[in-house]
């Protein structure tokens, strides 16, 4: 279900079932204090967990109800047909709303509907229109006509529906009316007219409660598509504030309703999940118990109902969603339905300090009701340092003892686990300098263990994890102050003076560029090289494995903050793997016996070429030593390392070849992986560009047959077959 997904946590539903299975939660009673991810919660319930869910936001409650019982094949379209047939004066609702967006095709000149009108902020009329002509097929963006501008201008002075839109949310003399007015300001006049024309008909439609719920969800989609928070052009919009973009789309409201019906019909598995209302608990085989209110009130009512786990998705602070939720709830159910919720309209700024306080209040309210030995599990999407800090600090201040933080760099998601055993005494000094030192040491240990530069997110997460596990957060009066002081300590810790350096990025933007160390002598082998070896081992052990199985195996092998990103896994799979059934197996040419024979053959060719070019050839005594070409004066000119792998750290970092030129000779199938590693690691690229060249096996074979080869044109011949890079994720799909 894609209704309102641009405001909801972007966490895959599949992770819910995995979390339930991996933590043996099937049949157990869990509690979610936030209710922020309706479809994810439904997936967890479908996997067998019994979930008590607190949902103070009435819009989230509605989405949860529909996620738990998705419409069957024709339900949504039947409901839309009932709405379409409603009368607006002497006209059908559908025809009346379609007429609001009537325009003419610039190609065939027939009357059609505009999909959207394009506006500049502060302009009085649209300047362009998005069209898809059903008659001649022309589609795209076209200049607005005089008729389009006149049509839009007709609604500029329309105040009746504007007043009605406010009245549905707050009474006339209510002090929150000005705040509702601010939320309503992101709607263009034509959209207000269209939406309130529908809202005014809701109570007269002959719909049963189930059909009305489906219509309410479809209207949510239209409510969202009707606002001006749609930048143009943009591929993906996730608004967090009520800020109109410089250029925006005014979407066609009737087409939005059709989109909603289609979306609700495309739910992969419409099997319903049992849904009850508090205090009736879900059945033993899984379901959702919905509590309509704040988690603090629910915690006070739990009594003898003892949760056996906490399972949640953490919400992100989002002024746009919460303000619009109050507006939408009023439109659907009247101002009485949002009387205890519309306070969200008053808050205009949601920063991470505020969010830390809000998360802490929710977690602290349920803490007394939880037993010590239960798992506490949470996820967040759109991972960034401020969000992760807010969650870790809020939970720590609520006496949750952090166990693990698992970061998926590819999807920008984080999975947390806590226990409820007493937090141990501080393992270090809680002075400002002591906290800074602890952050520095943890970040340094992470980079040394990773063995390669990384983005800021895992570095910062590793440091915060260490701070929580050593109980070294600043002692402050409030969670917000703790957040502020911790972020300041991190800023003080990650400096050149403390041994950190940056590749790229702005000085005041720690999230940009890649982080590394001024002293890396104790660093482990690069994560990319270890991932390559792990992928090869798994392909050899498990021919026919799927990508998901491979990634699960890698997650078990690597530290939770060093899990290889999918792009790296795909690059390794593209280098070594071959489709096999529904999965992958090791390519035949990469079988160890074949590669050993090929290594020996390439070594013999290098010796032959070197002698042909009148170099003194020093052959290796074992496979760890290089083959060296020396000139007539005994000076090394080229040092060759023949490898079957793309383990660049083993050669570029560990081997000193100067003053000779380093030559890493690899199979052609490794070239793309080599190039990928060089592109992702600027430290390796610097070493490579200074004194190395990557040579493919086939180049050595070709040179051995080149009668025109000389010492002078040797390197020029190598340039005829340069390294290139193709995105494996695209190539293998």
N, C-alpha and C positions, 0 to 999 in steps of 0.2 A: 504494500500500500504506500503510494508516494504522496499522500495528503500531508502537507505542512512539513515535509522532510527537511526543507531548507532551514527550519528552526530547531529540529530535534537532533539529539546526539547521533553523529554518523558512526554507529557501531553495528557491524554485521550481525544479523539474527543468528547465523551459524555459531557465533561465539557463545551465545546463551546456552545452546545444547551442549557444547564442549565443556563449558564451565560447570554445568549441572553434572555431566558424566564424570569429569575428572575429579570432582570433589564429593562424589557419592551423595548428591543432594536429592536424588529421586525419592519421592515419598516424604521428604522432610518439609517442615514448616519454616519458611524463610520470610524475612521482612525487608521491604524496600522503602526507605524513608523519603524517597524523592519522586518516584513514579514518573521519571522524565523520559522514558523510552518505551512507549506503548507496544510497538511491534516486537521489540526485544523481550519485554516482559511476557508477552504472549508466547513467544518461542520458548522461553524458559519454562513456562507452565506446561506447554505442549510436551516438553522433554521430561516432565514428571514432578517438578517442584511444586509445592503448595505455597503460593506467594501472597502474603498480606501486603497490600500496596496502598500507601498514603498518597492521595492526589488532591492537593489543595486547589490546583488549577482546573476549573471546570472543562476547559478545552482538552487538557490532557486526559481527563476522565472519559470524555466522549471518545477520543481516539483509542483509549484502552478498551472500551466496550466494543468498538467495531473491530479492533485488532483481535479480540478474543472470539468474535463471531462474525467473520467476514461475510459479505453478501454472496449468495449463490449466483449462478451464471447470469440470470436475467433480472435479479432483484433491483440493482441500481438503475438499469435502463427503464424498468417498469415505473420506478419512482420518478425518474426524470420525465417520463411520458405523462404522468399525472400532473406534474408541475407545468409541463408545456401546455396542457389543456386548460389550465386555470385561465379565467377571463380577467383582462384589464380593460375595463369599460366594455366595448363591443369587440374586443380583439383577443385572440389567443396569446397567452404569456410568451410563448416561444417567438411568435411573429413580432410581437411588440418589442422584445429585447433585441432580436436580430436587426430590426429596423434602425436601432440606435447606431449601428456600425455599418450602415449601407454605404457602399462606394461603387466605383466603376472600374472594370479591368482596363488597364492602359493598352492592352493588346487587342482584345476582341470587343471592348467597349460594352460588355454586358454587365448588368447589375450583380454585384457580389458583396460579400461581407469582408471587411478588413479584419485580419487576425489581431492587429494591434495598430495603434497610432503612436508615432514617435514625437516626443516633446523635448524642448529644452527647458530647464528649470527657469521659472519666472516668466516664461513666454505665455501669451494669451491664446495661441492656437498651435496645433501640431504642425511640424514641418515635413513629416514623412509618414508613410504607412507601410505595413507589412502585409503582403497579399499572397494568396494561393488560389488561383482561379480554377474552379471545378470544371469549367467549360473548355478552356484552351490549354490549361496546364501551366501557364506562366506563374512564376513565384519569385519572391524576393522583396527588396526594399525599393519603394518608388516615392517620388515627390508627392506631397499632399496637394490636393486640388482645392480650388476655391470652395467647392461644395463640401469638402471634408472640413475646412476651416469654419464654414458657416454652421455646419452640423454641430461642431464642438462648441461654438460660441452660444448656441441656443440654451445651453445648460449653465452658463456662467453666473447668471443671476438667480438660479433656482434655490430658494431658501426653505421651502416647505419640507422637502425630504431631508435636507441638512438638519433642520430642527428636530425632525422625527428621529433621525439617526442618533442625536444626542439624548433625546428624551428616553429612548429605549435603554440607555446606559445609566444615566443619572437624572434625578428629578431637576426641575427648572432652577430651584434655589439652592441646590446642593453645592457645597464648596469645591467638590471634585469636578464640577462641570468644566472649569477652565482646563483641567488636565485632560478630560475626555476630548475637549475641543482640540487640544494639541495633537492627540492621537488621530483624530478624524482629519486633521489637516493634510495627512499623507494620501488622502483619497481625492481624485479629481471629481468635479461636479457630476459628470455623466455617470461615473461608476456609483456614486452615492445614489443617484436617481434609480439606476438599474437595480442595485442591491436592495434598497428600501422598498422598491416596488414589489420585489419578491417577499421580503420580510413582512410587509403588510398583508400578504395573502396566506401566511403560514397557518394562522389559527382557523382559517376557513377551509383548508384542504382536508378532504376525507381520507386520512391516513391512519393506519394502526400505529401503535408505539414503535414497532420495529421499523416500519417504513419511514416514520418521522425521524428516527435516529439516523437512518441511511441518508435521508435528505439533509439533515443537519451537517453531516460530514461532507457531503457534496458542496453545501453552501460554504463551509470553511474554506474549501479550495477556491471557490469563487471570491470569497472575501479577501483571500490573500492575493489572488491574481488581479484583483481590482485595485490594489494600492499602487503607489508610485515607487515602491522600493525594488524596482526591476531595472537595473542599469542596462543601457543599450550602447554598443553590443556587449554581451557578456555570455560566457559559456555556463558559469555557475555562480549563483548569488546566494550568500548566507548573511543576510542583514542582521546586525546586532544593535543598531540604534535607529531611531526614527529620523533618518536623514535622507532627504530626497536627493538622488544622484544628479549630476549636471545634465545628463541626457537619460531619459527614462521611457519605458513602454507603458502605454495605457492599453491594457489587454481587453479583448472582447469577452464580456461577462457570460454570454450564452455559450460561447465556445469553451469557456472555463468549466461550465457545468458538464458539458459533454466529455471533456478531458477527465473530470472527476469520476463520472460513471464508468468510463473505460478503465481508469486506474483501479477502481474497486472491483471490477470484473476480472482483473488480471492477477489477483492474489494467487500465488503458486499452490497453496494448500488451504482451501476454505474450511477445513475441518474445525468446528468450534472448540474452544477451550472453556471448561466450566467456569462461570463467573458468578460470584456471590457478593452480597453486601455485608459489611461488618454489622454484627458480630458473627454471622454465619461463616464458618471456615470452609475452604475448598475440600473436595473429596480426597481420599487417600492417594489416588493415582494422578493428582496434579490439577491445578486450576488457580484462579485469581480471586482473592477476597479484596474488594474495593472499599477503601475507607475515604469518605468524602470530607476531607478536612486536613488540617496540619498534622504533621507527625507528632508534635508535642501533645496534642489532644489525644491522638491514638495511643501514645505511650502511657498516658494516664489511665487508659481504659483496658490495657492488656490483662491486668490481673493475673489469673492463673494460666493464661495463654502464653506459653514460653517459646519464643522463636528458637529454632535449632540452627539458624544461619542468618547472616545478613547478605543479601544479594542485590546489588544496585548498579545503576549507571548514573554517574555524577552529572548533574546538569551544569551547563555553562551559563554564566551571567549573560542575560540578553534582554535589554530594555525593550527592543522592538517586539519580541514575542510576548512578553508579559503584559505590556501595554495594550497590544492588539488583542490579546486573549480576553482582557476585560471588555474591550469594545465588542468583540465578536460574541462573547457570552451574553452581553446585554441585547444585542440584535436578535439572537436566537431565542432567549428565554425571558427577557425583560430585566429591568434594573434590580428587582428583588433577588434575582438569581445570583447577582454579583455584589450584593451589599457587603459581604464580608471579604470580598476579594479585590474590589476596585481600588484599594489603597495602593496597589502596584502602579496605578496611574500617576501617583505623586512623585515617585522616584525617577529622576532623570539621569543619574549617573550610577553605574554599576562597575566599580573597579575591583581589582583582585583582593584588596584589603577587605572591602565590604563582603565580597564573596566568601572569603575565609571565615568571616564572622557568621554568615548565613549557614554555611556547611557545618560549622562547629555546633551551632545551635541545634540543628537537626540531629547530628550524631550524638551530642551530649544528652539529648532528651531520651534516646532509646538505650543509652549505655546501662542504666541501672536495671533494665529488664532483661539483660543478656547474661547468659551463663558463661563461665570462663573458657570452656573448652570448645566453643562453637567456631566455625570458620566465618570470617568477615571478608567478603569478596566484593570488589568494585571495579568498574571500567569507566574510562572516559575516552571520548573521541576529540578530534581537533587538538591533539596534545601540543602544549606550549609551556615554557617554564613557569609562567604565572599561574596557570591552571593546575599544573602538577604540584607546585608549592602550596597553593591554597588547599588542595585535598590532603596532602601529607601533614601540613601544620594543623588543619582543622581536626583531623582524626587523632593526631598526637595529643592535642590539647583536650580531647574528649576521652583520653586514656585508652586509645586503641594502640596496640604495640605492633609496629610495622614489621612484616616478615619479608615480603618480596615486592619488587616493582619490575614488571616485565613490559618492555617497550617494543612496539612494532614501528620501526622507523618508516617503513613503506606506507603504511596506512595511517600513521600519526595517531596510534591508539596505545593506551596503557592499561594494563591489568594489575590490580593491587590485591594483596592479601595481608590481613592483620590477624593477630590473635588477641585474646582479652586477658592474658596473664599480666600481672603487675609490671609496669615499665621499670626496668632496672635503673639503679642510680647512675648519675652522669659518669661517663668514661672519658674524662678530660675536663679542661677548664671551661667554664661557662662565661668567661670574660669575652669582650668583643674580639680581642686578639686570639684567644683560644678557639673561638668559633670560626674565625677566619682561617686559622691554621688547620682546623679539622676539615673544612671545606676544601682547602688547597690540597691537603694530603690525600683525601678521598678522590678528588678529580685526577690528581697525578697518578694514583694507583690504577684508576680506570684506564687512562691513556696508555700506561705501561702494559697493562693486561690486554688491551685492544691491539697494541702494536702498530697502530696507524692513526693518522689524524681523523677526527670525527666532527660532526656538527655539534652545536652547543647543547642540544636537547639531552642526549644520553649523558654527556659530561655533567651537566647541572643535576640531572636526576640521580646520578651515582653519588654526587656530593650530598644532596638532600637526604637520600636513603641512609647514608652513613650518619648524618646528623641525627636522624630520627632513631636509628638503632643504637646510637651511643647516648641518646637522651641529652643532646647538647643544644637544643633550640634556646634562644634567648629567654630569660625569665622576664615576662612582661605582664601587665595587667589584663590585656585583651588579646585575642587571636589576631586582630588587625595589626596591632603593634608588633606582635611576633613576626607576622608576615613581612612587614616593612623592614624590620631590623635584620631578618634573615636575608632578604634580597640585597640589602646594603652590604652585608657581610660577604655574600657571593661576589658582588661587584668588586669588593676590596681583595678578594682571594684570587680571582682569575686575572692576573696581571703579568706583564713581562718580568717585573721585579720578583715575582713568585715562581718564575720558571715556565711561564706559558707563552706561546707565540701563536700568531694567527696567519693563515693563508687566506688572503682576501678579506672582504667584509669591512664595514664601517667601524670606526673607533668606538662610537656610542651605541652600536647595535651588536651586542654579543651573539644574537641569533644568526648573524650573517657570517659567511666564511667557514673555515675549518680550523679546529684547535689542535695544537700539538705542543711539544715540550722543547725547551732549549737544551736539555740534557736527556737524551733518549738511549743511553748506553745499556740500560737494563730492560729495554722494551722486549716484549714477547714477539714471536713471529706475527706478521700482519694478519689481521682477521680475515682478509680476503684470501690469503694463502691457506689458512686453516680451514676456511669454508670449502675451498677447492678440494683439499684432501678429504674432507668429510663427505662431500658429494660423491667423489670417486669411490670411497669405501662403501657407501650405501648402495650405489649402483651395482657394484660387484656383489654385494651381499643380497640385494633384493631386486633382481631383474623383474621388470614389469611394474615397479612402484609408480604411484601417481605423484604429482607435484605436491599435493597436500600431505601425503605420507612422508615424502622427503623433507618437507618443511617441519613437520611434527618431530621427525628424528633430529633435525638440526636444533630445534628449540630445546630438546632434551639434552643436547650435547653442549650448548653454549650458554654462558651466563645470561640471565634474563635481560640485562641491559646491553648485551652484545649480540643479540640475535641478528643473523645476517639479513640484510634487506632483500626483498624478493628480486630486485634487479640484479644483485650479485648472484643469487642462486640461479637465476635464469641464464646469466652469462656462463656460469660453470656448466650448467646442464646443456647449453648450446655447444659447448666445447667438447664435452665427453659423451653426451647422451644421444640416443637414437630412439625414435618412437617404437614402442613394442606393445601391441595390443592397445589397451586404454592408458598405458603408462610409458615408462622409459626403461632402457637398459644401456649398459656400457657399449660403446661402439666396438666392433670387432677389431679395428686397427689399434684400439687402446688396450687390448688384452696384454697383460704384463709380458708374456713371452715374445710377442710380436714387437713390442716397444723396445725390449732389451736388444733384440737382434737389429732393430733399426738404429738404435743408439750406436752400436758397434760399427755398423756400416757407414754412418755419417762421420764417425771419428776417422775411419780409414780414408774416406774421401777428402776430409780436411787435411790429413797428412799428405796425401797425394797432390792436392792443389798447392799446399805450401811449398812442397819440394819443387813442383813445376815452376813456381814463381821465384825460386831460388832463395827461399827463406830457410833458416835453420829451424827445424820442427822438433819441439820437445813434447813427446807424447806423455799423457798422464800415466802414472803408475797404478792408479785406482780411479774409480768412477767419481770420486769427490774432487779430483784434481783437474785443472784445465789443460787444454792443449794450447801450446804457445808457439807463435811464429816470431822468430828473431831475425833482425836484419844482419848484414855482413859484419857489423861491428859488435854483434852480440847483444844489441839492445832489443828488448821485447817490443814488437809493433802491434801484435794482435793477441789477445787472450780469449780463447774460445771455450765456452761452457755449453756442452751439448746436453739438452734436457728434454725429457718427455712431458714435462709439466710447464705451467706458467707461474711457478713459485718465485716471484720476483724478489721477495725479501731475502731468500736464500742466496741470491746472486748479487743484486744491485746494492743491498745493504751490507751483507756479511763479507763480500769479497772485495779486496783492494786490488785493483788492476793497474792503476797508474804506474808508469807513464804510458803503458800500452793502451790500446783501444779495447774496451770490453765488448765481446761478441756473445750474445746469448742465442743459441741455435735451438729452435723449437719446431714442432710439427706445424704445418699450415693450419690445422684445426685449433691450435692454441692462439693464433694471431689475434683473433677478435677478443679473447679473454685477456690477453696481454694488454691490448690497447684499452680495454675497459678499466683494468687496474691502474694503468698510467693516468687515465683521465680522472679517476676518482681520488687519487692520492698525489697531491702536488709535491710532496717530499720525494716520492719515487720519480716523478716526472723531472724534477730538478737534477737528480742523480743521472737519470737516463740521458737527458739532453747534454749533460756535461761531458760524458765520456763513454757512452754505451750505444750499441745498435742491436736491434732484434733482427735475426736472420731466420728465414724459414728453411726447413729441410729441402724443399723443392729448389730453392735458390742454390743450395750447395750442389745438388745434383746437376742443375743446369750449368753452373760454373765449371764443374768437372769436365763438361763436354765442350766448353767454350775455347776454341783454338786461339781466339784473339785476346784472351785474358792476360793482363799485365799487372804488376804491382801498382802502377799508376792509375789504372782504370778499375781496380778491384772494387773500391767503395762505390764508384759511379754505377757499376753494374748492379750492385745491391739496391740502389735507389729505383731501379726499373720495376721492382715489385714491392711497393711501400706498404706499411701497415695502414689498415683502415678499420673503421668501427661501424658495425650495424647493431641496432637495438635488438637484442635477443628476445625481449618481451614481445616485440612486434613480429619478428621473424618466425618465432616458434608458435604463435597463436594460430 
